[in-house]
C-alpha cells in the first residue's frame, strides 16, 4: 500500500481537524484542545493547504462546512475513535470477541488437558477458535515470528524473550502392557536398558531428558521405534513387549482403551516442569492475557497449583 501521502501530512493535525469539523468555530475548537486561537488558525490554514479546500467558510454570522469537509467529518471521527480504542483499551470481552489462538503441544498433552478446558472455553468464549499443532525443531522460531501464540509442554530452558507459567511437575514412569515379563522379578537399570523401547521424538531432534541423562552416564537404552506421536506409542506398547516412558495421567486416561501398567523408573532423572509458554511480543495483549489466565485457572486443580 502506497502511504507516500501520509509522509507529507502531520498526523497531529487530525485532532485539530476533528475539533474544527465538530465545533465549526475556530475559537471553540481551540478551547476544546487547549490551544490558542492563533494556533488553531495556523492549523486550519495548513489543513486547507493540504486538502486544497476551504473546509470552513463563513456564511452570514456562522461558519459552515464545505462539501469536502462534510465528507471528511465521519471518516476522521471514526478513525480517531478506532485509534483511541486501540491505544487505550486493554479490555477483552471473551463473550463477543472473535479470535484464534494457535498452540503447539504434544499429542498426549492435547488428549490429557485440552478436553478439560475446551467445554468451558466454548461456554465462556463461543467465538474463540483454537488451532493445535505439534512440536517441532522450529517451534520457538514460530513463537517468535507470530505463527504460534502459545506452547504447552515441558522444557528445562527457553530462549530469551519467552515467558513461562509453570503449571507443575508430572510423574513420569515406564509404560508397558499388562503382565509384561520384564517387571515380574523386579525392574532395575540393567533391565531397563535391555528391554526394547519406543522413544518419543517430539521436537525432531531426538533428544529427551532420559536419553541425555543416560548418555551422561555412558549408557544407552535399546530404542526399537522412534515416533513423534505419543498415542501411537501407547497403542504399540499395548500389543508388544516394548515399553515407553510416559506420563501417569496419560496411562490413566489410556486405560479406558488399552491394557497397560505404569512402573516407576529405576533411576532418578530431573524432568522439566509442565507449563504454558508465550513470547514477549504478546505479553501485553489483552486477548492473550485473558487466555493465559483462563488456561491456568482451569488446569490449576490438575497440577495442584494455587
N, C-alpha and C positions, 0 to 999 in steps of 0.2 A: 504494500500500500504506500502510495506517494504521500509523504507528510511534509513536503517542502514548504507548503503554505504556512504550516504551523511554526516553522522556524522563524518566520518573519512577523509572528504575532505574539505579543506579550500576553500570556495566559492570565496574568493578574488582572488584565482589563475585563475579563469575563464577569467579575463581581461588579465592577462599575457598570458594565452593560446591563446586567440583570437589574441593578438598582434603578438605572435610568428608565428601563422598559417598564418597571413596576410602578415607579412614582411619577414618571412623565414630568419631572421637575428637577432641575439641576441642584438646587439648594437642598431639597428634601432627600434626594439621592445621596448627596454629600453627607448629610446628617446620619443617614442610615448606616454609612460605612465609616463614620467618624473622620471624614476628610474635610478639608477646607473647600469652599465653593470654587475657588480658583483652581484647586487641584482636580476637582471633578470636571470643571470646564475644560481643562487640558486633556483629561481622559476622553471626554466627549469628542474633542477635536481629533484626537488620534483614532478613535473608533470611526468617525466619519471618513477619515482619510483611508483607513483600511478597507471599509466596506463600500467606499465610493458612493455614499448615500448620506443624506442629512440625518436620518434616523428620528430626530425630534425636530418638529417645525412649529413655529408659533402661529396659532390661528385665533385671532381676537385676543382675549385675555388668558388663553391657556395654550399649553403645548400638546401636540398630538403626534402619534407615531406615524411614520411613513409606512407604506405597504411592505417595504423591505424589513422594517423594524417589527411589524406585526408578525411577519413570517419568522423572525428570529426569536420572538418572545417565548413561545412554548418550547422550542428546541433548547435554548440556553437554560431555561429553568429546569427542564427535565434532566439535562446533562449534569448540571451542578448538583441537583438532588442525588443523582446516581453516584457522583464522585464523592459527595459528602457522606453518603451511606457507606461507600467502600472504605473511606479513610477513617471514619469514626466508629463504625459498628463492629463489635466483636461478638454480637449475638448470633446464635444459630438455633433455629427452631426445627427440631427433627421431625415434628409432625407435618410440616409443609415443605421442607427442603428436598430438592432433587439433587442427589449427589451419588457418585460412585467411588468406592474405595477398592483399590487393588492391593491384595495381601498375598505375600509369599509365605508358604508354610508347607511342611512335610505332610504327606497324605495321612499319616496316623494322627497328627495333630488336628487336621481338618475333621477327622472322624471322631476324635475324642472331645474336642472343645467347641467347634463351630455349632454343632447341634444344641449345645447348652445355651448359647446366647442368640441363635438365629430366631427362635419363636418370639423372644422379647424384642429383638430388633424389628421384626416385621410388625409387631404391635405398636411400638413407640415411634418408629420411623418408617412408615409404609412406602415411602418413595426412595429410600436409600437402596442402592444396589451394590452387591459385592462381586468382585472378580477375584477368584482364588487361583493362584499359580504355584507351581512347585519351586523349590530352591534350586539354585544352580551356582556355578562359579561367578556368574555375572550379577548376582542378586544385589550386592552392595552398590555396584555401579548403577543399577536400575533405580535403587532407592534414592541415590544422589541426583540422578537426572530427571526424576519425576515419573518414571514409568511405574514405580511402586509407591504406595502410600505407607505401608507398614510391612514389617517382617515379624513372624511369630515363630519362636523356637528357642533352642538352647545354644548359647555361644559363650565361650570364655572371654573373648575380646571382640571389640568392634572398632572400626576406623574412627578417626576424628570426625566430628560433626554428626555422629549417630548417637541418639539418646535411647535409653532403655528403661522400661518399668519392669522390674523383676517381679514375677508372679510367684515364684517358689522353686523348689528343687523336687523333681520327681524321682521315684525309686526305680532304678534300672536293675535288671537281672537277666538270667538266661531263660529263654522261652523254648519249650520242647513239646513234642506230642505227649499224650498221656502214656505213662509206664515206659518211658524211654530207658533202655538198659544201662546207659552210661551213668545214670543217677542212682542205680539200685544200691550200691555199696559205698556211697559217699562220692562227693564231687570235689576234686581238688584241681589245682592249676595244671597238673600233668594231663589229666583227663580233658580239661577244658581245651588245651592246645591240640590234642589229638582228634577230638570229635570234629566232624565236618560242620562248617559254619555257613550261614547265609549272612553276608555283610551288607549293611545299608550304606549306600553311596549317595548321600543326599545332595552334596554340593558339586559332584562331578570331579572332585579332586582325590577321592578315595581315602580320605583321612578322617579319623574319628578319635575321640579321647582314649578308647580302649586300645586300639592299634598303636596309637602314639605312645601310650604307657608301656605296652609290651615291647615295642621297639627300643625304648629307653633301657629295658632290662635285657636286651639282646634276645628277645623271644618273638615268635610269630605264630599266629593261630592258623588252622587249616581251613582256609576260605575256599569253598566249593562254588558258591554262587554270589555274585555281586548284583544288587538291584537298587534303584532309587525309590522303589515302591515298597513301603513297609507292609501294607496289607497283602501284597502278593507274597512277601516273605512269610507272613503268618500262614497263608494257605499252603505254601510249600512245606513249612515245618510240620504242619498237622498231618502230612501224608508221607513223611520221610523220617530218617534218623538224623537229619540235620537240625541244628539249633541256631538260634539267633539272639542277639542282645535286644531287649525290648523294655518297654515301659509297663509297670504293673497295671496301670489304668487301662492300657491298650489290651492286655491279656484279659482283664475282667470284662471288657466290652466284647472281645472276640470270643469269649466262652459261649456266647449265645449261638455261635455258628460253628465253632471248632472245638475239638477235644484237645486241650492244652494244659500244660503245667508251667509254673513260674518258680525259678530257683535263684537263690542269691548267688552273686558272682563269688568265685573262690579267691578273690583278691579285692583290695580297696583301691579305687582309682577316682580322682576328682572328676565329677561330672558337671557340665555347665548348667547354670540355672535357666529355667524357662522364663521367657519374658516377651514383651511387646516392644519392638524397636521402630524408630522413625528417624527421619533426617531433620536437621535444624531448619531446613527450608520450610517445613510445615509446622514447626513447634508453636507458632503463634496463630495458626489458622483456627478460627472458631469451630469449623466443621471437624477438624482433626482432633482438637482438644475434646470436643464432645464425644467423639468416637472412642478415644483413648479411655476417657473416664467411664464410658458405658461398658467397654470390654472388661476393664478392671473390676468394676462393681459386680458384674455378673460372675466372673471367674474367681473372685476372691475367696469364696467358700470352697471351691475346688482345690485351691492351693493353700488355703489356710492363712491368707494374708489379711492384714487389717489396714 
